[in-house]
């Protein structure tokens, strides 16, 4: 036999369930809004993540690791593979001699489809002699470098095609304004 409810009991029960459902729904909305807000504020474009990884690898002195993020058919890849004007040898030598430490890096990313430009907007690089503890050899503010990386999405990865500087001139010392 089913229990008999009064109208008052029937009226209270749906309101309690309704209040609980409303509370759960409101909490879910708040969580979803928080996740979306977080992603919009702190998420960076995948091409920018590639550049950040490259800077981390440069800090570690891992030139070969850096080249994993460079398109071998792009301008930088061609310069590296063909060792144009000894660029590969000079860069490798510099990385063996000096250790770079980057801080407060800031980027501005513009992307359309499978192409992106990541501009270095700010930060600092401190240069140390590799293998030696002690004072830095030099430090540079990167805010005025105007360095832009050009990337293209190949498969599921963003690869660096080139930059807005002539690497050969920079490494030969012919560049009046160094990116660093």
C-alpha positions as CSV (number, residue, x, y, z in Angstrom):
1,X,0.0,0.0,0.0
2,X,1.3,3.5,-1.0
3,X,1.8,6.1,1.7
4,X,-0.8,8.9,1.6
5,X,0.6,12.4,1.4
6,X,-1.2,15.6,2.2
7,X,-1.1,18.5,-0.2
8,X,1.3,20.3,2.1
9,X,3.8,17.3,2.0
10,X,3.5,17.1,-1.8
11,X,4.2,20.8,-2.2
12,X,7.3,20.8,0.0
13,X,9.0,17.9,-1.6
14,X,9.1,19.2,-5.1
15,X,10.4,22.6,-3.9
16,X,13.3,20.9,-2.0
17,X,14.3,18.9,-5.1
18,X,13.9,22.0,-7.2
19,X,16.1,24.0,-4.9
20,X,18.8,21.3,-5.0
21,X,18.7,21.1,-8.7
22,X,18.9,24.8,-9.1
23,X,22.0,24.9,-6.8
24,X,23.7,22.1,-8.7
25,X,22.9,23.8,-12.0
26,X,24.3,27.1,-10.7
27,X,27.5,25.5,-9.5
28,X,28.0,23.8,-12.8
29,X,27.5,27.1,-14.7
30,X,30.0,28.8,-12.4
31,X,32.6,26.0,-13.0
32,X,32.1,26.1,-16.8
33,X,32.3,29.9,-16.8
34,X,35.5,29.8,-14.7
35,X,37.1,27.3,-17.0
36,X,36.1,29.3,-20.1
37,X,37.4,32.5,-18.5
38,X,40.6,30.9,-17.5
39,X,41.2,29.5,-21.0
40,X,40.5,32.9,-22.6
41,X,42.8,34.8,-20.2
42,X,45.7,32.4,-19.8
43,X,45.7,30.2,-22.8
44,X,48.1,31.1,-25.5
45,X,48.1,30.1,-29.2
46,X,49.8,26.8,-29.9
47,X,52.4,28.6,-32.1
48,X,53.3,30.8,-29.1
49,X,53.8,27.6,-27.1
50,X,56.3,26.4,-29.7
51,X,58.3,29.6,-29.3
52,X,58.3,29.3,-25.6
53,X,59.7,25.7,-25.9
54,X,62.4,27.0,-28.3
55,X,63.5,29.6,-25.7
56,X,63.6,26.9,-23.0
57,X,65.8,24.7,-25.3
58,X,68.1,27.7,-26.0
59,X,68.5,28.1,-22.3
60,X,69.6,24.5,-22.0
61,X,72.0,24.9,-24.9
62,X,70.2,22.2,-26.9
63,X,70.7,23.4,-30.5
64,X,69.5,20.1,-32.0
65,X,66.4,20.3,-29.8
66,X,65.7,23.8,-31.2
67,X,66.0,22.5,-34.7
68,X,63.2,20.0,-34.0
69,X,60.9,23.1,-34.1
70,X,62.3,24.5,-37.3
71,X,60.8,23.5,-40.6
72,X,63.6,21.9,-42.6
73,X,62.2,23.3,-45.9
74,X,61.7,26.8,-44.4
75,X,64.2,29.6,-44.6
76,X,65.8,28.9,-41.2
77,X,65.9,25.2,-41.9
78,X,67.6,25.8,-45.3
79,X,70.2,28.1,-43.7
80,X,70.9,25.5,-41.0
81,X,71.0,22.4,-43.3
82,X,73.1,24.1,-45.9
83,X,75.3,25.8,-43.3
84,X,74.9,29.0,-45.4
85,X,77.9,31.3,-44.7
86,X,78.8,29.0,-41.8
87,X,75.7,30.0,-39.9
88,X,75.2,26.6,-38.3
89,X,78.9,26.4,-37.2
90,X,78.8,30.0,-35.8
91,X,75.6,29.4,-33.9
92,X,76.8,26.1,-32.5
93,X,80.0,27.7,-31.4
94,X,78.1,30.6,-29.7
95,X,75.9,28.1,-27.9
96,X,78.9,26.1,-26.7
97,X,80.6,29.3,-25.4
98,X,77.7,31.1,-23.8
99,X,74.7,30.2,-21.7
100,X,71.6,32.3,-22.1
101,X,69.0,32.9,-19.4
102,X,65.6,34.4,-20.4
103,X,63.2,36.1,-18.0
104,X,59.8,37.9,-18.2
105,X,59.3,37.0,-21.9
106,X,56.2,38.6,-23.5
107,X,54.8,37.7,-26.8
108,X,52.1,39.0,-29.2
109,X,50.7,36.4,-31.5
110,X,48.7,36.8,-34.7
111,X,47.4,33.7,-36.4
112,X,45.2,33.0,-39.4
113,X,44.6,29.4,-40.5
114,X,47.9,27.5,-40.6
115,X,50.1,30.6,-40.4
116,X,51.2,32.6,-37.4
117,X,53.5,35.4,-36.4
118,X,54.8,35.5,-32.9
119,X,56.5,38.8,-32.0
120,X,58.8,39.1,-29.0
121,X,57.4,42.1,-27.1
122,X,59.5,42.1,-24.0
123,X,61.7,40.3,-21.6
124,X,65.3,40.1,-20.7
125,X,68.3,37.8,-21.6
126,X,71.3,37.4,-19.4
127,X,74.4,36.0,-21.0
128,X,76.9,33.9,-19.0
129,X,80.1,32.1,-20.0
130,X,79.1,28.4,-20.3
131,X,80.7,26.2,-17.6
132,X,81.7,29.1,-15.4
133,X,79.9,30.4,-12.4
134,X,80.0,34.0,-11.7
135,X,78.9,37.3,-13.0
136,X,77.0,37.7,-16.3
137,X,78.9,38.7,-19.4
138,X,76.0,40.8,-20.6
139,X,72.3,41.3,-20.4
140,X,69.9,42.8,-22.8
141,X,66.3,44.1,-22.7
142,X,64.4,42.4,-25.4
143,X,61.5,44.9,-25.5
144,X,62.8,46.8,-28.5
145,X,64.1,43.9,-30.5
146,X,61.1,43.8,-32.9
147,X,61.9,40.1,-33.4
148,X,59.1,38.2,-35.2
149,X,59.0,34.5,-35.7
150,X,57.0,33.2,-38.7
151,X,55.4,29.8,-38.1
152,X,53.4,27.4,-40.1
153,X,51.3,24.4,-39.0
154,X,52.6,21.2,-40.5
155,X,50.5,18.2,-39.6
156,X,49.7,18.7,-35.9
157,X,52.8,20.8,-35.1
158,X,53.7,24.4,-35.4
159,X,57.2,24.9,-37.0
160,X,59.3,28.0,-37.4
161,X,59.7,29.0,-41.0
162,X,61.8,32.1,-40.5
163,X,62.3,35.3,-38.6
164,X,62.4,38.9,-39.7
165,X,66.2,39.2,-39.3
166,X,68.9,38.0,-41.6
167,X,70.7,35.3,-39.5
168,X,73.8,35.4,-41.7
169,X,74.3,39.1,-41.1
170,X,73.7,38.8,-37.4
171,X,76.2,36.0,-37.0
172,X,78.8,37.7,-39.2
173,X,78.5,41.0,-37.2
174,X,77.2,43.0,-40.2
175,X,73.9,43.6,-38.6
176,X,73.8,47.1,-37.1
177,X,70.9,46.4,-34.8
178,X,71.1,43.0,-33.1
179,X,67.8,41.3,-32.1
180,X,69.4,40.9,-28.7
